[in-house]
Amino acid sequence: MDSSHRPHRAVTFNQAVENSPSLARLAGLVQDSNDRLKAIESLIPEALRPSVQAGPIDEGVWCLLVSSNAAAAKVRQLLPLIQSRLTGKGWKVTSIRLKILIARK
């Protein structure tokens, strides 16, 4: 049977991850980033927490996504504490980058 005529079969996210090493690696990085954010959440003032999201990880550099320049300025002051907390919990973080999310209208 020609593969172009084979019906498509829906798969769950977990099935897709199990069948794709690259997707499994990506899912692992997303989970790792979310775990890091949970580990440092208590360092971020409660009012600022909704403005901070977990971002990508690339070879020891972790990115935090922030909602505004003002939020970035406040988080930037916390970076030494954040990095210390992460290394204390066993993550190898050479640096933390902040990226400001631009709201689209």
N, C-alpha and C positions, 0 to 999 in steps of 0.2 A: 504494500500500500504506500502510495506517495505521501511523504510527510507533510506536504502542504495541504492535504485533504484530511489529515487526522484531526478529529475533534479535540478542542482544548479542554483540559480537565482542570478544574479549580483546585488549588492546593492552599493549605493554611500557611500562615507565616512560618510557623515552626517546621512544617514539612519543607518549605522552600529553603530555610536556613540549614536544615540537615542535609539537603541535596546540593548545597553550593558553599564551598569553602570560603569564597570571597564574601558572600552574604553573611556567613557565620562570623567572619572576622569583623565585618562592619557592625553587626548586631552586638558583638562583644565590646567593641569600642564605645558604642552608644550606652550600653549598660555600665561600663567602667566610668564614663563621663558623668552619668547620673549618680552613680555611687559616690564619686568625688564631691559632687554638689551637696549630697546629703551629709557627707562628712564635715563640710565646712559651713553648712547652713547656720549653725548657732553663732558663728563669727559675724554674720551679716545682720545688721539691725533689722528687726522685724518689718518695719515699714519699707525697707529697701528690697526685701526678699522677692516680691513679685516682679521686680525689675531685672532680676538676674536669672539666666538660664544656662544650663550646661551646654557647652559647645564641643567642637571636634578636638581630638587628641592626635598629635602628630610628632612622633619621636621625642617624647619627653616634654613637649610644649602642649599645655592645655589651654584652651580658649574658653573664656567666659563671655557670654552674650549679654549685653546690658542694653536697657531701653533708651538711655539718653546720655548726653555728655555729663550732666549733673550726677547721675548714678555712677557713671564710669569714674568720675573724680573721687567719689566716696569709696568705691570699691578699690581703686588704685591705692588708697591709704592702707587698706587691709591686706594687700598682697603679701607682705612679709609674714604676717600671721597665717594667712591661708596656706602659703607654701610650707611653712613650718608644720602646720597641722597635717598636711598631706604626706610630707616625708616622714613624719612621726608615725603615720598609719601604714607606712610601707610603700607608698607610691613614689616612683622615680619621676620627679617633676623638675626639669631644668629651668623652666620659666612658665609664667602664666601670662597670656595675652588677653587683652580686652577688646571686644569688637562691639561697636555700637550698632544696634539694629535700627534701620531706617524704616519708619512707618510709611506704608504705601497707602495712598488714598484712592 
